[in-house]
Amino acid sequence: MASAKRPETPEALLKRLLDALRAQGVTGPNVLSAIEKTPRDLFTPELFKERSWEDSALPIACGQTISQPFIVGLMTQALTVEPRCRVLEIGTGSGYQTAILSRVSRLVYTVERYRTLMK
């Protein structure tokens, strides 16, 4: 009799994601820490919650997506944001990138054109 496969714990899924990001070149400690402390499932539509910690873009309203964690990490790392920086983000979308930026900078200003996404 085969045993049922247990679903991975949220901690294991997060560790796997962080390991994948490191392997792809996202190595900034502040960026990895921000991703680790920001639950992506809070920004993911209910239909895709179980896929929140995959390294893939997922659909949200208005034909938009919540960006792939690798892209979020790479963009944030490329900014070389310091704790006293202020950041302007155009296109809030799900708010996930905004949340990451808020952990590595002093202040984030963000603008979204779709009212549906402004919750």
Biopython code that builds the backbone (N, CA, C, O; Angstrom):
import numpy as np
from Bio.PDB.StructureBuilder import StructureBuilder

atoms = [
    (1, "MET", "N", (0.847, -1.178, 0.000)),
    (1, "MET", "CA", (0.000, 0.000, 0.000)),
    (1, "MET", "C", (0.892, 1.241, 0.000)),
    (1, "MET", "O", (1.779, 1.386, 0.841)),
    (2, "ALA", "N", (0.644, 2.111, -0.938)),
    (2, "ALA", "CA", (1.428, 3.347, -1.056)),
    (2, "ALA", "C", (0.912, 4.380, -0.062)),
    (2, "ALA", "O", (-0.293, 4.515, 0.150)),
    (3, "SER", "N", (1.838, 5.094, 0.532)),
    (3, "SER", "CA", (1.421, 6.135, 1.475)),
    (3, "SER", "C", (1.056, 7.398, 0.701)),
    (3, "SER", "O", (1.612, 7.679, -0.361)),
    (4, "ALA", "N", (0.130, 8.136, 1.246)),
    (4, "ALA", "CA", (-0.306, 9.384, 0.614)),
    (4, "ALA", "C", (0.796, 10.433, 0.756)),
    (4, "ALA", "O", (1.421, 10.563, 1.808)),
    (5, "LYS", "N", (1.012, 11.160, -0.303)),
    (5, "LYS", "CA", (2.035, 12.211, -0.266)),
    (5, "LYS", "C", (1.496, 13.406, 0.511)),
    (5, "LYS", "O", (0.425, 13.932, 0.208)),
    (6, "ARG", "N", (2.249, 13.816, 1.505)),
    (6, "ARG", "CA", (1.841, 14.969, 2.310)),
    (6, "ARG", "C", (2.165, 16.253, 1.575)),
    (6, "ARG", "O", (3.214, 16.363, 0.940)),
    (7, "PRO", "N", (1.271, 17.223, 1.656)),
    (7, "PRO", "CA", (1.599, 18.516, 1.042)),
    (7, "PRO", "C", (2.766, 19.162, 1.800)),
    (7, "PRO", "O", (2.928, 18.977, 3.006)),
    (8, "GLU", "N", (3.563, 19.917, 1.060)),
    (8, "GLU", "CA", (4.692, 20.607, 1.692)),
    (8, "GLU", "C", (4.183, 21.685, 2.630)),
    (8, "GLU", "O", (3.138, 22.289, 2.391)),
    (9, "THR", "N", (4.923, 21.918, 3.690)),
    (9, "THR", "CA", (4.574, 22.974, 4.635)),
    (9, "THR", "C", (4.863, 24.328, 3.989)),
    (9, "THR", "O", (5.678, 24.412, 3.070)),
    (10, "PRO", "N", (4.205, 25.386, 4.460)),
    (10, "PRO", "CA", (4.519, 26.726, 3.948)),
    (10, "PRO", "C", (6.002, 27.068, 4.117)),
    (10, "PRO", "O", (6.593, 27.716, 3.253)),
    (11, "GLU", "N", (6.594, 26.639, 5.216)),
    (11, "GLU", "CA", (8.015, 26.910, 5.453)),
    (11, "GLU", "C", (8.889, 26.236, 4.408)),
    (11, "GLU", "O", (9.855, 26.826, 3.924)),
    (12, "ALA", "N", (8.550, 24.994, 4.060)),
    (12, "ALA", "CA", (9.318, 24.253, 3.051)),
    (12, "ALA", "C", (9.160, 24.896, 1.675)),
    (12, "ALA", "O", (10.127, 24.990, 0.920)),
    (13, "LEU", "N", (7.949, 25.336, 1.349)),
    (13, "LEU", "CA", (7.712, 26.003, 0.066)),
    (13, "LEU", "C", (8.504, 27.304, -0.023)),
    (13, "LEU", "O", (9.080, 27.619, -1.064)),
    (14, "LEU", "N", (8.530, 28.056, 1.072)),
    (14, "LEU", "CA", (9.279, 29.307, 1.110)),
    (14, "LEU", "C", (10.777, 29.035, 0.969)),
    (14, "LEU", "O", (11.462, 29.732, 0.220)),
    (15, "LYS", "N", (11.285, 28.042, 1.673)),
    (15, "LYS", "CA", (12.702, 27.704, 1.575)),
    (15, "LYS", "C", (13.066, 27.315, 0.147)),
    (15, "LYS", "O", (14.102, 27.727, -0.375)),
    (16, "ARG", "N", (12.206, 26.518, -0.478)),
    (16, "ARG", "CA", (12.473, 26.110, -1.864)),
    (16, "ARG", "C", (12.501, 27.322, -2.785)),
    (16, "ARG", "O", (13.361, 27.417, -3.661)),
    (17, "LEU", "N", (11.561, 28.254, -2.592)),
    (17, "LEU", "CA", (11.528, 29.466, -3.413)),
    (17, "LEU", "C", (12.803, 30.288, -3.208)),
    (17, "LEU", "O", (13.433, 30.709, -4.179)),
    (18, "LEU", "N", (13.180, 30.514, -1.961)),
    (18, "LEU", "CA", (14.382, 31.306, -1.678)),
    (18, "LEU", "C", (15.636, 30.647, -2.253)),
    (18, "LEU", "O", (16.514, 31.337, -2.770)),
    (19, "ASP", "N", (15.726, 29.335, -2.167)),
    (19, "ASP", "CA", (16.862, 28.615, -2.758)),
    (19, "ASP", "C", (16.888, 28.811, -4.274)),
    (19, "ASP", "O", (17.954, 29.009, -4.857)),
    (20, "ALA", "N", (15.725, 28.755, -4.906)),
    (20, "ALA", "CA", (15.635, 28.946, -6.361)),
    (20, "ALA", "C", (16.056, 30.365, -6.742)),
    (20, "ALA", "O", (16.753, 30.559, -7.738)),
    (21, "LEU", "N", (15.635, 31.356, -5.952)),
    (21, "LEU", "CA", (15.997, 32.745, -6.239)),
    (21, "LEU", "C", (17.512, 32.934, -6.117)),
    (21, "LEU", "O", (18.129, 33.575, -6.968)),
    (22, "ARG", "N", (18.101, 32.383, -5.072)),
    (22, "ARG", "CA", (19.562, 32.463, -4.902)),
    (22, "ARG", "C", (20.279, 31.840, -6.094)),
    (22, "ARG", "O", (21.249, 32.400, -6.605)),
    (23, "ALA", "N", (19.797, 30.680, -6.534)),
    (23, "ALA", "CA", (20.424, 29.970, -7.656)),
    (23, "ALA", "C", (20.338, 30.779, -8.950)),
    (23, "ALA", "O", (21.171, 30.616, -9.842)),
    (24, "GLN", "N", (19.333, 31.649, -9.053)),
    (24, "GLN", "CA", (19.150, 32.462, -10.254)),
    (24, "GLN", "C", (19.832, 33.830, -10.139)),
    (24, "GLN", "O", (19.764, 34.632, -11.071)),
    (25, "GLY", "N", (20.486, 34.103, -9.011)),
    (25, "GLY", "CA", (21.246, 35.340, -8.895)),
    (25, "GLY", "C", (20.649, 36.412, -8.008)),
    (25, "GLY", "O", (21.206, 37.505, -7.912)),
    (26, "VAL", "N", (19.527, 36.131, -7.355)),
    (26, "VAL", "CA", (18.995, 37.090, -6.383)),
    (26, "VAL", "C", (19.695, 36.767, -5.065)),
    (26, "VAL", "O", (19.347, 35.810, -4.372)),
    (27, "THR", "N", (20.693, 37.594, -4.738)),
    (27, "THR", "CA", (21.530, 37.281, -3.585)),
    (27, "THR", "C", (21.563, 38.386, -2.529)),
    (27, "THR", "O", (22.147, 38.203, -1.461)),
    (28, "GLY", "N", (20.940, 39.530, -2.820)),
    (28, "GLY", "CA", (20.936, 40.628, -1.860)),
    (28, "GLY", "C", (20.227, 40.222, -0.583)),
    (28, "GLY", "O", (19.052, 39.858, -0.620)),
    (29, "PRO", "N", (20.928, 40.279, 0.561)),
    (29, "PRO", "CA", (20.310, 39.850, 1.816)),
    (29, "PRO", "C", (19.043, 40.623, 2.161)),
    (29, "PRO", "O", (18.088, 40.044, 2.679)),
    (30, "ASN", "N", (19.024, 41.932, 1.879)),
    (30, "ASN", "CA", (17.826, 42.714, 2.201)),
    (30, "ASN", "C", (16.653, 42.314, 1.305)),
    (30, "ASN", "O", (15.507, 42.312, 1.754)),
    (31, "VAL", "N", (16.925, 41.980, 0.057)),
    (31, "VAL", "CA", (15.871, 41.570, -0.876)),
    (31, "VAL", "C", (15.335, 40.198, -0.479)),
    (31, "VAL", "O", (14.121, 40.000, -0.413)),
    (32, "LEU", "N", (16.218, 39.265, -0.218)),
    (32, "LEU", "CA", (15.783, 37.922, 0.187)),
    (32, "LEU", "C", (15.011, 37.976, 1.507)),
    (32, "LEU", "O", (14.020, 37.267, 1.680)),
    (33, "SER", "N", (15.460, 38.802, 2.419)),
    (33, "SER", "CA", (14.761, 38.958, 3.694)),
    (33, "SER", "C", (13.358, 39.535, 3.480)),
    (33, "SER", "O", (12.398, 39.089, 4.110)),
    (34, "ALA", "N", (13.243, 40.520, 2.596)),
    (34, "ALA", "CA", (11.935, 41.120, 2.303)),
    (34, "ALA", "C", (10.986, 40.090, 1.699)),
    (34, "ALA", "O", (9.808, 40.045, 2.055)),
    (35, "ILE", "N", (11.494, 39.267, 0.791)),
    (35, "ILE", "CA", (10.668, 38.228, 0.177)),
    (35, "ILE", "C", (10.268, 37.198, 1.230)),
    (35, "ILE", "O", (9.126, 36.740, 1.259)),
    (36, "GLU", "N", (11.203, 36.843, 2.080)),
    (36, "GLU", "CA", (10.922, 35.863, 3.133)),
    (36, "GLU", "C", (9.842, 36.349, 4.099)),
    (36, "GLU", "O", (9.023, 35.557, 4.567)),
    (37, "LYS", "N", (9.838, 37.649, 4.399)),
    (37, "LYS", "CA", (8.907, 38.208, 5.385)),
    (37, "LYS", "C", (7.574, 38.658, 4.795)),
    (37, "LYS", "O", (6.693, 39.099, 5.532)),
    (38, "THR", "N", (7.415, 38.552, 3.476)),
    (38, "THR", "CA", (6.197, 39.039, 2.827)),
    (38, "THR", "C", (5.406, 37.868, 2.261)),
    (38, "THR", "O", (5.775, 37.327, 1.218)),
    (39, "PRO", "N", (4.336, 37.470, 2.920)),
    (39, "PRO", "CA", (3.548, 36.322, 2.459)),
    (39, "PRO", "C", (2.864, 36.610, 1.101)),
    (39, "PRO", "O", (1.893, 37.364, 1.033)),
    (40, "ARG", "N", (3.381, 36.006, 0.049)),
    (40, "ARG", "CA", (2.861, 36.257, -1.304)),
    (40, "ARG", "C", (1.392, 35.846, -1.428)),
    (40, "ARG", "O", (0.658, 36.407, -2.242)),
    (41, "ASP", "N", (0.963, 34.877, -0.632)),
    (41, "ASP", "CA", (-0.422, 34.431, -0.726)),
    (41, "ASP", "C", (-1.419, 35.524, -0.336)),
    (41, "ASP", "O", (-2.588, 35.451, -0.715)),
    (42, "LEU", "N", (-0.979, 36.527, 0.409)),
    (42, "LEU", "CA", (-1.868, 37.652, 0.745)),
    (42, "LEU", "C", (-2.198, 38.503, -0.481)),
    (42, "LEU", "O", (-3.169, 39.260, -0.466)),
    (43, "PHE", "N", (-1.401, 38.386, -1.533)),
    (43, "PHE", "CA", (-1.558, 39.206, -2.730)),
    (43, "PHE", "C", (-2.058, 38.394, -3.925)),
    (43, "PHE", "O", (-2.207, 38.925, -5.026)),
    (44, "THR", "N", (-2.313, 37.121, -3.705)),
    (44, "THR", "CA", (-2.706, 36.204, -4.766)),
    (44, "THR", "C", (-4.206, 35.935, -4.690)),
    (44, "THR", "O", (-4.739, 35.729, -3.600)),
    (45, "PRO", "N", (-4.897, 35.934, -5.838)),
    (45, "PRO", "CA", (-6.325, 35.611, -5.824)),
    (45, "PRO", "C", (-6.584, 34.221, -5.229)),
    (45, "PRO", "O", (-5.748, 33.324, -5.339)),
    (46, "GLU", "N", (-7.723, 34.061, -4.613)),
    (46, "GLU", "CA", (-8.083, 32.813, -3.931)),
    (46, "GLU", "C", (-7.870, 31.583, -4.816)),
    (46, "GLU", "O", (-7.394, 30.553, -4.339)),
    (47, "LEU", "N", (-8.210, 31.683, -6.064)),
    (47, "LEU", "CA", (-8.094, 30.569, -7.004)),
    (47, "LEU", "C", (-6.653, 30.053, -7.130)),
    (47, "LEU", "O", (-6.439, 28.883, -7.449)),
    (48, "PHE", "N", (-5.679, 30.918, -6.882)),
    (48, "PHE", "CA", (-4.275, 30.554, -7.066)),
    (48, "PHE", "C", (-3.469, 30.510, -5.766)),
    (48, "PHE", "O", (-2.241, 30.428, -5.806)),
    (49, "LYS", "N", (-4.142, 30.563, -4.618)),
    (49, "LYS", "CA", (-3.440, 30.585, -3.320)),
    (49, "LYS", "C", (-2.463, 29.422, -3.177)),
    (49, "LYS", "O", (-1.350, 29.606, -2.684)),
    (50, "GLU", "N", (-2.869, 28.223, -3.604)),
    (50, "GLU", "CA", (-1.989, 27.062, -3.434)),
    (50, "GLU", "C", (-0.724, 27.150, -4.277)),
    (50, "GLU", "O", (0.222, 26.393, -4.055)),
    (51, "ARG", "N", (-0.697, 28.064, -5.239)),
    (51, "ARG", "CA", (0.479, 28.252, -6.095)),
    (51, "ARG", "C", (1.266, 29.510, -5.726)),
    (51, "ARG", "O", (2.185, 29.898, -6.449)),
    (52, "SER", "N", (0.921, 30.138, -4.630)),
    (52, "SER", "CA", (1.524, 31.418, -4.245)),
    (52, "SER", "C", (3.040, 31.398, -4.150)),
    (52, "SER", "O", (3.692, 32.386, -4.489)),
    (53, "TRP", "N", (3.610, 30.293, -3.698)),
    (53, "TRP", "CA", (5.055, 30.249, -3.488)),
    (53, "TRP", "C", (5.807, 29.619, -4.648)),
    (53, "TRP", "O", (6.995, 29.316, -4.532)),
    (54, "GLU", "N", (5.120, 29.423, -5.765)),
    (54, "GLU", "CA", (5.820, 28.996, -6.978)),
    (54, "GLU", "C", (6.544, 30.201, -7.565)),
    (54, "GLU", "O", (6.122, 31.342, -7.379)),
    (55, "ASP", "N", (7.618, 29.939, -8.265)),
    (55, "ASP", "CA", (8.345, 31.020, -8.934)),
    (55, "ASP", "C", (7.738, 31.230, -10.317)),
    (55, "ASP", "O", (8.367, 30.972, -11.343)),
    (56, "SER", "N", (6.492, 31.708, -10.309)),
    (56, "SER", "CA", (5.796, 31.963, -11.569)),
    (56, "SER", "C", (4.847, 33.141, -11.395)),
    (56, "SER", "O", (4.373, 33.428, -10.296)),
    (57, "ALA", "N", (4.583, 33.817, -12.517)),
    (57, "ALA", "CA", (3.590, 34.890, -12.509)),
    (57, "ALA", "C", (2.210, 34.238, -12.425)),
    (57, "ALA", "O", (1.985, 33.160, -12.975)),
    (58, "LEU", "N", (1.303, 34.901, -11.737)),
    (58, "LEU", "CA", (-0.064, 34.383, -11.601)),
    (58, "LEU", "C", (-1.052, 35.480, -11.983)),
    (58, "LEU", "O", (-0.803, 36.656, -11.717)),
    (59, "PRO", "N", (-2.173, 35.107, -12.605)),
    (59, "PRO", "CA", (-3.136, 36.126, -13.021)),
    (59, "PRO", "C", (-3.858, 36.777, -11.843)),
    (59, "PRO", "O", (-4.172, 36.135, -10.840)),
    (60, "ILE", "N", (-4.107, 38.078, -12.006)),
    (60, "ILE", "CA", (-4.960, 38.832, -11.087)),
    (60, "ILE", "C", (-6.010, 39.523, -11.964)),
    (60, "ILE", "O", (-6.103, 39.227, -13.155)),
    (61, "ALA", "N", (-6.771, 40.402, -11.414)),
    (61, "ALA", "CA", (-7.835, 41.090, -12.155)),
    (61, "ALA", "C", (-7.277, 41.977, -13.279)),
    (61, "ALA", "O", (-6.082, 42.271, -13.317)),
    (62, "CYS", "N", (-8.149, 42.386, -14.173)),
    (62, "CYS", "CA", (-7.848, 43.353, -15.240)),
    (62, "CYS", "C", (-6.798, 42.853, -16.234)),
    (62, "CYS", "O", (-6.115, 43.658, -16.867)),
    (63, "GLY", "N", (-6.666, 41.537, -16.373)),
    (63, "GLY", "CA", (-5.702, 40.994, -17.317)),
    (63, "GLY", "C", (-4.259, 41.194, -16.893)),
    (63, "GLY", "O", (-3.352, 41.075, -17.717)),
    (64, "GLN", "N", (-4.033, 41.494, -15.631)),
    (64, "GLN", "CA", (-2.693, 41.740, -15.102)),
    (64, "GLN", "C", (-2.191, 40.475, -14.390)),
    (64, "GLN", "O", (-2.922, 39.493, -14.262)),
    (65, "THR", "N", (-0.959, 40.516, -13.938)),
    (65, "THR", "CA", (-0.401, 39.392, -13.183)),
    (65, "THR", "C", (0.328, 39.884, -11.943)),
    (65, "THR", "O", (0.781, 41.027, -11.879)),
    (66, "ILE", "N", (0.431, 39.004, -10.968)),
    (66, "ILE", "CA", (1.359, 39.214, -9.862)),
    (66, "ILE", "C", (2.676, 38.646, -10.390)),
    (66, "ILE", "O", (2.738, 37.487, -10.801)),
    (67, "SER", "N", (3.697, 39.447, -10.377)),
    (67, "SER", "CA", (4.959, 39.072, -11.013)),
    (67, "SER", "C", (5.596, 37.848, -10.368)),
    (67, "SER", "O", (5.381, 37.550, -9.193)),
    (68, "GLN", "N", (6.374, 37.163, -11.166)),
    (68, "GLN", "CA", (7.170, 36.029, -10.723)),
    (68, "GLN", "C", (8.138, 36.508, -9.636)),
    (68, "GLN", "O", (8.787, 37.538, -9.815)),
    (69, "PRO", "N", (8.251, 35.793, -8.523)),
    (69, "PRO", "CA", (9.159, 36.217, -7.458)),
    (69, "PRO", "C", (10.585, 36.496, -7.938)),
    (69, "PRO", "O", (11.230, 37.414, -7.430)),
    (70, "PHE", "N", (11.083, 35.733, -8.895)),
    (70, "PHE", "CA", (12.422, 35.992, -9.420)),
    (70, "PHE", "C", (12.501, 37.397, -10.015)),
    (70, "PHE", "O", (13.477, 38.111, -9.782)),
    (71, "ILE", "N", (11.493, 37.799, -10.773)),
    (71, "ILE", "CA", (11.488, 39.127, -11.392)),
    (71, "ILE", "C", (11.395, 40.205, -10.314)),
    (71, "ILE", "O", (12.097, 41.214, -10.386)),
    (72, "VAL", "N", (10.540, 39.999, -9.322)),
    (72, "VAL", "CA", (10.420, 40.950, -8.213)),
    (72, "VAL", "C", (11.775, 41.090, -7.510)),
    (72, "VAL", "O", (12.233, 42.203, -7.250)),
    (73, "GLY", "N", (12.405, 39.965, -7.209)),
    (73, "GLY", "CA", (13.700, 39.997, -6.537)),
    (73, "GLY", "C", (14.776, 40.648, -7.384)),
    (73, "GLY", "O", (15.561, 41.455, -6.886)),
    (74, "LEU", "N", (14.815, 40.303, -8.658)),
    (74, "LEU", "CA", (15.830, 40.858, -9.555)),
    (74, "LEU", "C", (15.654, 42.367, -9.729)),
    (74, "LEU", "O", (16.629, 43.116, -9.689)),
    (75, "MET", "N", (14.410, 42.812, -9.924)),
    (75, "MET", "CA", (14.153, 44.253, -10.076)),
    (75, "MET", "C", (14.509, 45.009, -8.804)),
    (75, "MET", "O", (15.129, 46.070, -8.861)),
    (76, "THR", "N", (14.122, 44.472, -7.673)),
    (76, "THR", "CA", (14.396, 45.133, -6.400)),
    (76, "THR", "C", (15.900, 45.196, -6.148)),
    (76, "THR", "O", (16.420, 46.223, -5.711)),
    (77, "GLN", "N", (16.588, 44.106, -6.423)),
    (77, "GLN", "CA", (18.037, 44.077, -6.248)),
    (77, "GLN", "C", (18.728, 45.074, -7.178)),
    (77, "GLN", "O", (19.687, 45.733, -6.777)),
    (78, "ALA", "N", (18.248, 45.188, -8.413)),
    (78, "ALA", "CA", (18.849, 46.100, -9.396)),
    (78, "ALA", "C", (18.695, 47.563, -8.986)),
    (78, "ALA", "O", (19.500, 48.408, -9.379)),
    (79, "LEU", "N", (17.671, 47.860, -8.204)),
    (79, "LEU", "CA", (17.454, 49.239, -7.752)),
    (79, "LEU", "C", (18.512, 49.704, -6.759)),
    (79, "LEU", "O", (18.721, 50.906, -6.597)),
    (80, "THR", "N", (19.161, 48.794, -6.113)),
    (80, "THR", "CA", (20.101, 49.101, -5.027)),
    (80, "THR", "C", (19.512, 50.119, -4.040)),
    (80, "THR", "O", (20.145, 51.115, -3.689)),
    (81, "VAL", "N", (18.304, 49.836, -3.618)),
    (81, "VAL", "CA", (17.585, 50.687, -2.671)),
    (81, "VAL", "C", (18.240, 50.588, -1.299)),
    (81, "VAL", "O", (18.604, 49.505, -0.842)),
    (82, "GLU", "N", (18.379, 51.730, -0.662)),
    (82, "GLU", "CA", (18.906, 51.789, 0.695)),
    (82, "GLU", "C", (17.771, 52.171, 1.652)),
    (82, "GLU", "O", (16.761, 52.725, 1.217)),
    (83, "PRO", "N", (17.921, 51.888, 2.924)),
    (83, "PRO", "CA", (16.838, 52.116, 3.885)),
    (83, "PRO", "C", (16.289, 53.548, 3.929)),
    (83, "PRO", "O", (15.145, 53.742, 4.340)),
    (84, "ARG", "N", (17.055, 54.534, 3.527)),
    (84, "ARG", "CA", (16.561, 55.911, 3.567)),
    (84, "ARG", "C", (15.950, 56.364, 2.235)),
    (84, "ARG", "O", (15.517, 57.511, 2.117)),
    (85, "CYS", "N", (15.910, 55.497, 1.253)),
    (85, "CYS", "CA", (15.400, 55.847, -0.086)),
    (85, "CYS", "C", (13.881, 55.971, -0.097)),
    (85, "CYS", "O", (13.169, 55.338, 0.682)),
    (86, "ARG", "N", (13.420, 56.811, -1.012)),
    (86, "ARG", "CA", (12.003, 56.888, -1.345)),
    (86, "ARG", "C", (11.858, 56.335, -2.756)),
    (86, "ARG", "O", (12.677, 56.624, -3.627)),
    (87, "VAL", "N", (10.819, 55.541, -2.981)),
    (87, "VAL", "CA", (10.643, 54.855, -4.260)),
    (87, "VAL", "C", (9.288, 55.219, -4.856)),
    (87, "VAL", "O", (8.288, 55.295, -4.142)),
    (88, "LEU", "N", (9.262, 55.445, -6.169)),
    (88, "LEU", "CA", (8.017, 55.647, -6.908)),
    (88, "LEU", "C", (7.788, 54.418, -7.770)),
    (88, "LEU", "O", (8.626, 54.061, -8.598)),
    (89, "GLU", "N", (6.654, 53.779, -7.569)),
    (89, "GLU", "CA", (6.280, 52.601, -8.343)),
    (89, "GLU", "C", (5.077, 52.954, -9.210)),
    (89, "GLU", "O", (4.087, 53.495, -8.718)),
    (90, "ILE", "N", (5.165, 52.650, -10.492)),
    (90, "ILE", "CA", (4.049, 52.877, -11.412)),
    (90, "ILE", "C", (3.456, 51.513, -11.747)),
    (90, "ILE", "O", (4.132, 50.657, -12.318)),
    (91, "GLY", "N", (2.194, 51.317, -11.390)),
    (91, "GLY", "CA", (1.530, 50.043, -11.635)),
    (91, "GLY", "C", (1.565, 49.152, -10.415)),
    (91, "GLY", "O", (2.334, 48.193, -10.365)),
    (92, "THR", "N", (0.745, 49.457, -9.436)),
    (92, "THR", "CA", (0.720, 48.720, -8.176)),
    (92, "THR", "C", (0.320, 47.266, -8.357)),
    (92, "THR", "O", (0.862, 46.381, -7.694)),
    (93, "GLY", "N", (-0.625, 47.016, -9.250)),
    (93, "GLY", "CA", (-1.088, 45.641, -9.478)),
    (93, "GLY", "C", (-1.618, 45.023, -8.205)),
    (93, "GLY", "O", (-2.515, 45.575, -7.567)),
    (94, "SER", "N", (-1.072, 43.886, -7.832)),
    (94, "SER", "CA", (-1.529, 43.180, -6.631)),
    (94, "SER", "C", (-1.028, 43.841, -5.352)),
    (94, "SER", "O", (-1.610, 43.653, -4.284)),
    (95, "GLY", "N", (0.054, 44.618, -5.458)),
    (95, "GLY", "CA", (0.661, 45.237, -4.283)),
    (95, "GLY", "C", (1.835, 44.460, -3.731)),
    (95, "GLY", "O", (2.472, 44.901, -2.774)),
    (96, "TYR", "N", (2.139, 43.302, -4.319)),
    (96, "TYR", "CA", (3.244, 42.474, -3.818)),
    (96, "TYR", "C", (4.589, 43.185, -3.954)),
    (96, "TYR", "O", (5.359, 43.239, -2.995)),
    (97, "GLN", "N", (4.875, 43.727, -5.129)),
    (97, "GLN", "CA", (6.142, 44.447, -5.316)),
    (97, "GLN", "C", (6.201, 45.643, -4.368)),
    (97, "GLN", "O", (7.263, 45.951, -3.825)),
    (98, "THR", "N", (5.077, 46.315, -4.166)),
    (98, "THR", "CA", (5.014, 47.449, -3.251)),
    (98, "THR", "C", (5.406, 47.015, -1.836)),
    (98, "THR", "O", (6.170, 47.696, -1.152)),
    (99, "ALA", "N", (4.874, 45.881, -1.419)),
    (99, "ALA", "CA", (5.182, 45.366, -0.079)),
    (99, "ALA", "C", (6.668, 45.043, 0.059)),
    (99, "ALA", "O", (7.276, 45.329, 1.091)),
    (100, "ILE", "N", (7.249, 44.449, -0.977)),
    (100, "ILE", "CA", (8.681, 44.143, -0.951)),
    (100, "ILE", "C", (9.480, 45.437, -0.858)),
    (100, "ILE", "O", (10.392, 45.556, -0.039)),
    (101, "LEU", "N", (9.132, 46.402, -1.701)),
    (101, "LEU", "CA", (9.834, 47.687, -1.691)),
    (101, "LEU", "C", (9.719, 48.381, -0.333)),
    (101, "LEU", "O", (10.663, 49.030, 0.117)),
    (102, "SER", "N", (8.571, 48.243, 0.312)),
    (102, "SER", "CA", (8.379, 48.904, 1.609)),
    (102, "SER", "C", (9.290, 48.334, 2.688)),
    (102, "SER", "O", (9.544, 48.993, 3.696)),
    (103, "ARG", "N", (9.777, 47.132, 2.489)),
    (103, "ARG", "CA", (10.678, 46.507, 3.466)),
    (103, "ARG", "C", (12.142, 46.884, 3.250)),
    (103, "ARG", "O", (12.972, 46.684, 4.137)),
    (104, "VAL", "N", (12.463, 47.431, 2.070)),
    (104, "VAL", "CA", (13.865, 47.773, 1.786)),
    (104, "VAL", "C", (14.090, 49.279, 1.657)),
    (104, "VAL", "O", (15.222, 49.728, 1.481)),
    (105, "SER", "N", (13.016, 50.050, 1.744)),
    (105, "SER", "CA", (13.145, 51.506, 1.601)),
    (105, "SER", "C", (12.370, 52.204, 2.709)),
    (105, "SER", "O", (11.640, 51.576, 3.477)),
    (106, "ARG", "N", (12.548, 53.521, 2.771)),
    (106, "ARG", "CA", (11.861, 54.294, 3.798)),
    (106, "ARG", "C", (10.400, 54.528, 3.445)),
    (106, "ARG", "O", (9.523, 54.452, 4.305)),
    (107, "LEU", "N", (10.146, 54.815, 2.165)),
    (107, "LEU", "CA", (8.806, 55.213, 1.742)),
    (107, "LEU", "C", (8.576, 54.793, 0.303)),
    (107, "LEU", "O", (9.473, 54.912, -0.531)),
    (108, "VAL", "N", (7.365, 54.296, 0.000)),
    (108, "VAL", "CA", (7.009, 53.910, -1.363)),
    (108, "VAL", "C", (5.753, 54.671, -1.763)),
    (108, "VAL", "O", (4.742, 54.644, -1.062)),
    (109, "TYR", "N", (5.837, 55.345, -2.895)),
    (109, "TYR", "CA", (4.674, 55.960, -3.526)),
    (109, "TYR", "C", (4.316, 55.046, -4.682)),
    (109, "TYR", "O", (5.194, 54.641, -5.444)),
    (110, "THR", "N", (3.037, 54.713, -4.825)),
    (110, "THR", "CA", (2.649, 53.806, -5.900)),
    (110, "THR", "C", (1.358, 54.290, -6.544)),
    (110, "THR", "O", (0.490, 54.853, -5.877)),
    (111, "VAL", "N", (1.242, 54.065, -7.846)),
    (111, "VAL", "CA", (0.099, 54.525, -8.632)),
    (111, "VAL", "C", (-0.446, 53.344, -9.418)),
    (111, "VAL", "O", (0.319, 52.579, -10.005)),
    (112, "GLU", "N", (-1.760, 53.193, -9.432)),
    (112, "GLU", "CA", (-2.416, 52.132, -10.204)),
    (112, "GLU", "C", (-3.513, 52.732, -11.056)),
    (112, "GLU", "O", (-4.281, 53.566, -10.575)),
    (113, "ARG", "N", (-3.603, 52.327, -12.311)),
    (113, "ARG", "CA", (-4.614, 52.890, -13.220)),
    (113, "ARG", "C", (-5.950, 52.172, -13.170)),
    (113, "ARG", "O", (-6.965, 52.752, -13.554)),
    (114, "TYR", "N", (-5.983, 50.915, -12.705)),
    (114, "TYR", "CA", (-7.240, 50.173, -12.657)),
    (114, "TYR", "C", (-7.859, 50.261, -11.265)),
    (114, "TYR", "O", (-7.269, 49.820, -10.279)),
    (115, "ARG", "N", (-9.059, 50.839, -11.205)),
    (115, "ARG", "CA", (-9.761, 50.965, -9.917)),
    (115, "ARG", "C", (-10.004, 49.600, -9.272)),
    (115, "ARG", "O", (-9.937, 49.471, -8.050)),
    (116, "THR", "N", (-10.282, 48.598, -10.077)),
    (116, "THR", "CA", (-10.540, 47.255, -9.546)),
    (116, "THR", "C", (-9.367, 46.740, -8.722)),
    (116, "THR", "O", (-9.561, 46.009, -7.751)),
    (117, "LEU", "N", (-8.165, 47.114, -9.104)),
    (117, "LEU", "CA", (-6.976, 46.664, -8.379)),
    (117, "LEU", "C", (-6.682, 47.508, -7.151)),
    (117, "LEU", "O", (-5.868, 47.117, -6.314)),
    (118, "MET", "N", (-7.324, 48.647, -7.032)),
    (118, "MET", "CA", (-7.126, 49.519, -5.865)),
    (118, "MET", "C", (-8.093, 49.136, -4.775)),
    (118, "MET", "O", (-9.172, 49.715, -4.651)),
    (119, "LYS", "N", (-7.701, 48.150, -3.979)),
    (119, "LYS", "CA", (-8.597, 47.676, -2.921)),
    (119, "LYS", "C", (-8.265, 48.361, -1.627)),
    (119, "LYS", "O", (-8.906, 48.100, -0.609)),
]
sb = StructureBuilder()
sb.init_structure("model")
sb.init_model(0)
sb.init_chain("A")
sb.init_seg("    ")
for serial, (resi, resn, name, xyz) in enumerate(atoms, 1):
    if name == "N":
        sb.init_residue(resn, " ", resi, " ")
    sb.init_atom(name, np.array(xyz, "f"), 0.0, 1.0, " ", f" {name:<3s}", serial, name[0])
structure = sb.get_structure()
